[in-house]
Amino acid sequence: MPRQRSTQAAQDIVDSAQAVLSLEWVTVLAEPLARYMLGSYRDEEWRDSPQVEALARVAALLEARGIEVPSPILEALRKAAEAGRPIGLA
């Protein structure tokens, strides 16, 4: 029995570490995407792009974890809102 508990505890640690690591990787990928969008998108692209919703989800996840949202992501979401895109953030 004690071995089962230690195995489960080790698995819990690995699972929680992967979740944080995954969020870091998502941020590493989302920030350059936001920069690209800021430099390349026209108004109609801001309104129609599925990447805008993905950036909003990244921002929401970061905020929920108490992590500062990188400024390019915030700027991209602001630009999308200004172009008339409804953003799913509270």
SULZISUL-V117208 format. One record per residue. N is the residue number from 1. RES is the residue in one small letter. PHI is phi as a letter, one per 20 degrees, with the letter a starting at -180 (none if undefined). Layout:
n	res	phi
N	RES	PHI
N	RES	PHI
//
This chain:
n	res	phi
1	m	none
2	p	g
3	r	f
4	q	f
5	r	f
6	s	f
7	t	f
8	q	f
9	a	f
10	a	f
11	q	f
12	d	f
13	i	f
14	v	f
15	d	f
16	s	f
17	a	f
18	q	f
19	a	f
20	v	f
21	l	f
22	s	f
23	l	f
24	e	f
25	w	f
26	v	g
27	t	f
28	v	f
29	l	e
30	a	f
31	e	f
32	p	f
33	l	f
34	a	f
35	r	f
36	y	f
37	m	f
38	l	f
39	g	e
40	s	c
41	y	f
42	r	e
43	d	g
44	e	f
45	e	f
46	w	f
47	r	f
48	d	d
49	s	f
50	p	f
51	q	f
52	v	f
53	e	f
54	a	f
55	l	f
56	a	f
57	r	f
58	v	f
59	a	g
60	a	f
61	l	f
62	l	f
63	e	f
64	a	f
65	r	e
66	g	m
67	i	d
68	e	f
69	v	f
70	p	g
71	s	g
72	p	f
73	i	f
74	l	f
75	e	f
76	a	f
77	l	f
78	r	f
79	k	f
80	a	f
81	a	f
82	e	f
83	a	e
84	g	o
85	r	e
86	p	f
87	i	d
88	g	e
89	l	d
90	a	e
//
